[in-house]
Structure formats: C-alpha cells, structure tokens
Amino acid sequence: MSQSKSSDVIHIHPDDNVCVALRPLSTGTSVRAGKGEVCLTGQVNAGHKIALREIAESDPVLTVSYT
C-alpha cells in the first residue's frame, strides 16, 4: 500500500465529503484529506472524486460544500 502525497488530491472545504484526484492513483493507495482517510479499492483517474467517508445514496456529494 502506498501513501498519497498532499499534492495528489485536492480537498477544498472541511465540510466536503469528497476530494478530487489531481493525478492517476493506483489501487491500494491510502488517501488522506481533511478528516478522512481511505484506501483505494481501484484505480482512480485524475479529475475523479474520491469519497472520504461513506455516502448514502440519499446523501449529497459535497464539493466546496455545494451539491
């Protein structure tokens, strides 16, 4: 498992429940942003969102605290 660098993702607002990959990230990479830390279960391409905590189907995805 590899650890992502802070420059690998962007997490703009503390209330956001996702961050955005700034470069391709490999399966098994540990991503830490804000109050969340997750281990990627698959490849994530640059520009894609990564959930930092479980998000129910009925919950909004927050980016810059907007849905």
Rosetta blueprint (number, residue, H / E / L):
1 M L
2 S L
3 Q E
4 S L
5 K L
6 S H
7 S H
8 D H
9 V E
10 I E
11 H L
12 I L
13 H L
14 P L
15 D L
16 D L
17 N L
18 V E
19 C E
20 V E
21 A E
22 L L
23 R L
24 P L
25 L E
26 S L
27 T L
28 G L
29 T L
30 S E
31 V E
32 R E
33 A E
34 G L
35 K L
36 G E
37 E E
38 V E
39 C E
40 L L
41 T L
42 G L
43 Q L
44 V E
45 N L
46 A L
47 G L
48 H L
49 K E
50 I E
51 A E
52 L L
53 R L
54 E L
55 I L
56 A L
57 E L
58 S L
59 D L
60 P L
61 V L
62 L L
63 T E
64 V L
65 S L
66 Y E
67 T L
